[in-house]
């Protein structure tokens, strides 16, 4: 889903945005009287909820929100309003797919693997004095990291393509990236 189009250096709402009431209401409320706030809110919605966002690697919702708030220059005490929460929830419904949910579960598992590898203490022993973590266990986990990375990157590409394909297409042809101007 795309929320805006940039054509001839002008920003316009997409049809998708205008057909979704909470997003349309946000656009209409701020487009004339506080354009900067509108763009910051749309950026927040996109970066918080879209799997294609550069913040999607942050799995914790609160941490992701904190990073986005900082990037957009909001006050540190900024809290999501009901209006923004509604926009985020409806936006998620239009971009989140089963494939994405599966990818998120995979990312959580990989994050746990990362924590496991970071917390290995080679000096830790069991009650019998044997090492808890063997070198073979550690190296086996490490060997799987490159393949996991490749698989996640490939899955992210597939999901991004899947989201794009659910967007508008003209006739039987697929749109290229710049057919409608630059979009976010």
PyMOL commands that set and color helices and strands:
alter all, ss='L'
color gray80, all
select helices_A, chain A and resi 15-18+21-30+35-49+61-72+82-95+98-118+135-165
alter helices_A, ss='H'
color red, helices_A
select strands_A, chain A and resi 4-7+10-13+182-183
alter strands_A, ss='S'
color yellow, strands_A
deselect
rebuild
show_as cartoon
